[in-house]
Amino acid sequence: MNPFNPRDYTILIVEDHKFSRRALINMLVRAGYENLLSAQNGEEALSKLDHHKVDLIITDINMPKINGLELIKLVREGKSAAADVTSIIAVTTLSDTVTIAACMTLEIDAFLVKPVTVQNAQEQIKSAVSEPKRLYQKHLYGTVSTEVNFEVSITDPEPNAPRIREVSSHVFKIENLSELKEDMIVLENICAKTGGCLLKAGTKLNAKLIRRLSELSTIIEVHSFYARLDETQLAHEN
């Protein structure tokens, strides 16, 4: 594997506060990043994406015109010039559980927690750009509201989904987040210590969600809960 080289990546920094934007840019320059773009809000970011190929977007959430959640959603839904799998880091606080839940549904590649440090920025950038370029939850993007106060809802099953003939379920008692596996369905809400719901009961886990939960482990209310793993057989059409 080739060593990580900051100069290989073009990064777009989206932040409306001039001081915070410049501070993050200066941090990345000191860390060896050379190909840096910046925007004051989501609207300006979309314009930059029209004219530049970007490997990673680092975006704040609370911004005028087009906020960070709106920007992330537009990229993930393929409504920007960037590829829908473009790596995205959301800059937020660990107390903002509603935003964190929305970002997880939109499959961001890492969180950058305020106050931002050089070490944390470097670690999360490396993590984000190394994430597999795969999206698991496209069917849920439309359910994410980009308003300040919102809940993430689960859509009804798709009408053209294949018919299932048989389901064999295994229920596991989860004592630690490290025990979670891909394709497990959590049977209870996973919540922050402050009480906000990060992941709703009924959510099917994928690799990205498991990694985000691991990143957020310090704020998650840890207690034993149950998860289900289904083995399905599809019905054959006559």
N, C-alpha and C positions, 0 to 999 in steps of 0.2 A: 504494500500500500504506500502511495506517495505521501510524504510528510505534508501536513497542513500548511498552506502558504496563503496568508491574508491577501496578497496581491492578485490572487486568482479570482477574487469575487468582487462584483459590483453591488454595493449596498445602497439602498434608498432609505434615508432617515426622515420620518414624518413626525413633526413636533411643532406645535403652534407657539410655544414659548421660546423666544430667541435665545435666552440664556441656556436653557436646557438643551436646545438643539445644538448650539455651539459647543457646549460642554461634552456632549456625547461624540460629536465629530472630532473634537480634540483628543478624547480618550482613544478613539479608534485610530487616529493618525499616529499617536504614540505607540499603539500596538502593532503598527506596520501596515494598516489598511490604506490603500492609495486611491481606489476607485469608489469615491463616495459622492452621492447625490443627496440633496435635501429638499424638503417641501414643508410649507407651513400648515397645510391641512390636506384632507383627502382629495379635494378637488385639484389642487396643485400636484399632488402625487400621481393622480390619473394622467395628467398632462405629461409628467416626466416619464411615465410608463409607455406613453404613446411614442416617445422618441428615444428611449434607451432600453437595452436589454438588461434586466436586473436579476441578480441571483437571490437576493434577500431583501425583504422589506422589514424594517424595524419601525413600528408605529405606536404612538401614544393613542389613547382612546378618546379622551375628552377634547375635541377640537371643533371649531366652527365650520360651517358650510357642509362638508362631508366628514363625519367623525371616523374614528379608527375602526369601529365595528362595521360601519357602512363600507369602508374601504376594503376590509378583510372579506366581507360578504361578496362584494362585487368581483374581487379577484377569484375567490373560490367558485363562484357561479359562472366564471368565464365571461364576465361582462366588462373586462378591462383588456388592455393590450397585452398584459402579462399572462403567462401560462397559469392555468388554475392551480397547478401544483407548486407554484413559486413558494419558496421558503418564507415563512412569516414569523416574526417575533412580536408579541404584544407587550408593551410597557405598561405595567399596572401596579397596584398595591395588593398585598395579600388579603386585605380586608374587603376588597371589592368582589365578593363572591358571585354576584350576578354577572358581572363582566367576565369573570373567570369561567363560569359555566357556559356562557355564550361562545367564548373563544374556544373552549374545548369542543363544542358542537361543530364549530367552523374549522376544526382541525388545524389550529396553528401549530407551529413546530417547536416553540419554546416560549416561556414567559421570562421577561426581564423585570425584576422587582425593584421598585423605587425604595430608597435612593440607589441609583445605578453606580456601580463601581467598575473599574477597569477589569478586574479579575472576573467578576460576574458577567460582564459584557462579553469578554473573550470566551468564557466557558459556554455561554448560551448560543453564541454565534456558531461555534464549532458543532454544538449539539444540533442546532437547527439545520445547517447545511448538510449534515450527515444523515438526516432523517430520510428514510426511503421516500421516493417521489410517488406516493400512492395515497389516494383519498378513499376513505371507507364510508363516509356518511353523507354523500351528495344528496340523498333523499331527505335529509333533515335540514339542509341549509335554509330552505324556504320558511322553516318554522321559527327561525331566529329573528326576534325583533331587535332593531338597533336603537330603540328608545332607551332612555335612562333607566326606567323602571319596567322590567319585563320578566317573563318566565319563558323558559325553553320548553316547548311542547313536543310531543311525539306524534308524527303523522299516522294516519290509518295505513294498513297494508296496501301496497300497490295492487290495482285491480288485475293486472296481468301477471302477478307473481305465480310461480309454479305451484301446483297443488301438492300438498304433502300427504303421503299415505300413512305414515307412521312416525311417531316421535318417541324416542327413548331418552328420558331425562335422568340426569344424575345431579343431586344436590350436594353442595360442599359447604362446610362451615369454614369461613374465612377468618383467621385470627390475625393475619398480617397482610398488608397490601402486596407484599412480595409473592403471595400465594395466588394472586389473580393471573388468569391465563386468557389468551385470545379466545373469542367466541363464547366466553362465559356471559351469562345474563345476571346482572346484580338484582337481587330480590328486595333490597332496601335502599333508600336514599343514602348516598354518600355525602356527608355534610362537613362543613368547616366547623371549627371549634366555636366560632361566633354564631353558628346556627344556620347560616346560608347553605342552600342545597347546591352542591357542585355537580353531582351526577344523579339523575333520577332513577328510581327503581324501574326495572324493565329495559334499561340500556344494555345493549350488547357490546361487549368490550372488544377493542381492536388494539393493535400494537401502539398506535399513537396515544390513545386514551390511557393505556397502562403507563406509558412513559410520563404523560402529564401528571397522573396521579402520584407517581413516584417523586416528581419534582415538587409537588405540593404537599408532601407527606407531613411537613412540620405544622401545617394549619388544619389538617384533617382530624376530625374527631375519631379516634381509634377505639373501636370496640368490635367484638365478633359479630359477623353478619353472614348471611347465606347468599350463595350464588349458584346458578343452575347452568349446566352444560347439556345442550340438546344434541342428540344424534338423530338426524332426519333421513327418511327415505322418501324420494319423490314418487308420486303416482305416475304411472305410465298412461299416456293418452291413447285411447282406442282409435 
